Amino acid sequence: IEKENKTFLSVNFGCRVNAAEINQLSQILITSGFKPTQENPDIIIINTCSITKCTFGRERFDERQIKRTYKTRSGST
């Protein structure tokens, strides 16, 4: 991404470990010059838990919602 004001959106599905991971990754991106946003982000990070099966259906639904909301500039997801 060669944009001066790089942006990202991070979405977490899962446990406290997932939340800690996404927070750490968000801090790395912020340190690298990225700004968190929900308005047309350059990067979308979705962090899910593969152990907690009960949330899998919700994760897939939410992932599809995110893809519809934030279509990539090239037209693919």
Solvent accessible surface area in square Angstrom, and as a share of the most:
residue,aa,sasa,rsa
1,I,110,0.56
2,E,183,0.82
3,K,103,0.44
4,E,160,0.72
5,N,92,0.47
6,K,44,0.19
7,T,24,0.14
8,F,2,0.01
9,L,20,0.10
10,S,39,0.25
11,V,29,0.17
12,N,51,0.26
13,F,10,0.04
14,G,37,0.35
15,C,59,0.35
16,R,216,0.79
17,V,97,0.56
18,N,8,0.04
19,A,34,0.26
20,A,63,0.48
21,E,84,0.38
22,I,13,0.07
23,N,92,0.47
24,Q,124,0.55
25,L,70,0.35
26,S,16,0.10
27,Q,109,0.48
28,I,98,0.50
29,L,22,0.11
30,I,71,0.36
31,T,118,0.69
32,S,65,0.42
33,G,39,0.38
34,F,25,0.10
35,K,117,0.50
36,P,85,0.53
37,T,32,0.18
38,Q,133,0.59
39,E,143,0.64
40,N,99,0.51
41,P,8,0.05
42,D,30,0.15
43,I,55,0.28
44,I,56,0.29
45,I,33,0.17
46,I,58,0.30
47,N,28,0.14
48,T,61,0.35
49,C,18,0.11
50,S,111,0.72
51,I,150,0.76
52,T,49,0.28
53,K,172,0.73
54,C,114,0.68
55,T,30,0.17
56,F,124,0.51
57,G,49,0.47
58,R,127,0.46
59,E,9,0.04
60,R,96,0.35
61,F,105,0.44
62,D,36,0.18
63,E,37,0.17
64,R,107,0.39
65,Q,73,0.33
66,I,21,0.11
67,K,77,0.33
68,R,137,0.50
69,T,95,0.55
70,Y,42,0.16
71,K,132,0.56
72,T,60,0.35
73,R,158,0.58
74,S,99,0.64
75,G,62,0.60
76,S,67,0.43
77,T,107,0.62
